[in-house]
Amino acid sequence: MPKTETSTAPVPPTLSAVGKRAGVSSITVSRVLRVPDLVAPETRARVEEAMRELGYVPNLVAGALASSRTNSVGVLVPTIANSIFADTVQGLSDKLEPLGFSVILAQSRYDAAREDRMLAALLSRRPEAIIMVGSPATEEGNRLLRHARIPIVETWDLPAAPIDAVAGFDNYKAGVAVAKHLIAQGRKQLAFIGGDDPRATRRWLGFWDEIVASGLPEPRRLILDRNASGSVAAHARLPDVDAVFAANDAHAIGFMAGLRKAGLLCDGPASQQPVAVIGLGDLEMGRLFSPALSTISVHGDAIGRTAATLTLERGGERKVDLGFELVLRDSG
């Protein structure tokens, strides 16, 4: 089972610690939490600032569970609208649920402020551990997790300074791998499309560095909204490109749909495609699309199972690189 640290590490901040920091009583802190409108604005502001500084999160289960054990694990993903993270959630659920743990799922929707709110909401349920895609987007989120004193696993990336444990792959190297393949294909005018979240940005940086180092013109980057229609229309803004790396398969498939409308997609092999397209995620719909989508295959299920193991076992290696695979099909 996930275990909290039992050494001399500090315990999670208490209500009385918040009161001491803010220069008020514990009762006043409690009022701020329960009936904030009855507390003077200046006092409330001091208490709220002390909470942020200490990383204090109200305990919503304290009265319900005398043992303080909830047998739950909080999981934060960017979105459930795109199935790219489904394998990871399934993998960790398959590992944890037979052991009696429930999974509490939240989504950030790629919004930093919402991510902080969701982390606070998850922590208020006093989970045994938190597993999240990526790393906290803000210092406040980072502080909340570090003060929680529970296992924290960051996934789908390999941050240099993780909070606790990591199960993922190198997004920068994924971008390098795609660039090397497209350059070897003889492509000259390359572009990257997708979001601007930290993981996508690392893919872009690897892609850009490798292309520039080869002597080719600098690749273009087109930041898109997170919907299919933006991807479909993106080809009109990249009229001269002959190869595109999409931040994920959903963007890649949308872009290919736009190419087909423009008569720039054929059903032959990659060498015959006017514009090569490579995605990331190896989604089933990409395999069924014609031409089948070339992609970076990420071991999402293994990431989930490994993340679950890292919450259960506190010893051993805390940074696990599960790698990726460039899967070449007819799109590029």
Secondary structure, 3 states (H helix, E strand, C coil): CCCCCCCCCCCCCCHHHHHHHHCCCHHHHHHHHHCHHHCCHHHHHHHHHHHHHHCCCCCCCCCCCCCCCCCEEEEEECCCCCHHHHHHHHHHHHHHHHHCCEEEEEECCCCHHHHHHHHHHHHHCCCCEEEEECCCCCHHHHHHHHHHCCCEEEECCCCCCCCCEEEECCHHHHHHHHHHHHHHCCCCCEEEEECCCHHHHHHHHHHHHHHHHCCCCCCEEEECCCCHHHHHHHHHHCCCCCEEEECCHHHHHHHHHHHHHCCCCCCCCHHHCCCEEEEECCCHHHHHCCCCCEEEEECHHHHHHHHHHHHHCCCCCCEEECCEEEECCCCC
